[in-house]
């Protein structure tokens, strides 16, 4: 008599979530370019948390350099592979605004940038909203 046993092998998952789920900067004043603070205007923290069961990797393609400032990264570095994120841990970005799309002054701007992962989802869109106000004088 031959007995066969099948053992189920569960695959460990890598998944990520954002906190906050979108970056809403609200109204943002943009004085002249020579007055921009290091890291851009209206900075916010973005946490990318590994909600899975195994280590995960993140990479950052180049966000629009005319709009986004990501603290610690320059345009010459993109795309950049980021540190391994262990289950339950988060990678924290500081996102600022360096500018705004032409012709959008005084209007609500909805845009985004991507964070790539080796888990689920494979690419995480980061929605961003703000209203640019040009300050003169």
N, C-alpha and C positions, 0 to 999 in steps of 0.2 A: 504494500500500500504506500503510495506516494502522497505526502501532504505538502501543500504549498501555502506559504504564509505571505501575505502582502502587507507590507508596512507602509503606512502613509507618511510621506515626508512633507512636512509643511515648509513652504518657502518663507524665508524671512523677508519682510517688506521694508522698503524705505519710502517714507512719505513725508511731505513737508506742508506746513501751513504758515500763513502770514499774520502778524499782529503789528499794527492794525491791518485789516484786509484791504484798505486803500488809504492813500495819503491825501487828506483834504487840508490844504494849506490856507484856504479862505483867501481874503484879500491880502495881497503882498505888494509892498512898496518897493520899487526899483529906482533908487537914485542913480546918479551917473556911475559908469562902470568902475571908475577909480575909487569909489566908496564901498565896493562890494566886500563884505567881511569874508575872512577865510572860511571856506566851506559853503559859501553861497548865502542866499537870503532864506529866512523862514525854515530853518533846519528841523527835521523830524527824525526820530529813531524808527527803524523798521526791523522787526525780529522775524527771522526765518527759522522756524522750529522744526526739528526732526521729530515727527510724531510716529515714526515707524519703529521697527524692532531691531534694526541693525544700523551700523554707521552709514552715513550718506555724504555725498560730495556735491558741492555747489560750484558753479562758475558764473561769471558776470560778463555777458557781452557788453559792448560799448553802448551805454545809454546816450541819448542825444546830448552832445557836449554843449550845445547852445542853450539847453534848458536845464539839464541836471548837473549837479555837483555831488559826487559821492565821496565823502571824506576818506582820505587815505589813498585815493587812486587818481592817477593822471591819465589823460587821453592816450599817452604813449604806452600804457600798460594793458590795454584791452585787446582781446578778451583776457580775463584773468581767472585762474583756478583758485578757489578759496579753500580754507581749511576744511578738514573732515569734521562733520557735525555728528556727534554721538546721539543715540536715542534720548529724547527728553531735553536735549540741549538746543541752543539757538545760536545762529550767527547774527550779529547785530550790525546793521548799516546805519550811518548817519547820512540822510539824504537832504540836500539843499537845492535851492533853485538858483541857477546862474543867470537865467534870462527867460525869455518867453518867445513863442513863435511870432514872426512878423505879422502885424495887422490885428493882433488879439488884445491890445491894450484896452483895459476897461471892460472886457468881456470874460465870461466864464470859459476857462480852458480845461478840456479833458484830454489827457494824454496818458502814456504808460511807458514802462520799460520792462525788460524781461530778466529773470534769473533762471538759469538752466540748472537742472538737477539730474542725478542718476537714478531717481526714484519716480514716484508719482506725485504730482504730474511731472512730465519731463521738462516742461517749461512753465514757469509761474509768471503770469503777467502781474505787474504792480500798477494798479490804476492810480492816477494822480490828477487832482483837480486844484485849480487856483484861479484867482482873478488878478492879473497884473495891473498895477497902477504905476505909471511913470511919474516920478517926483523930480521936479526941476527947481533950480535955484539954490 
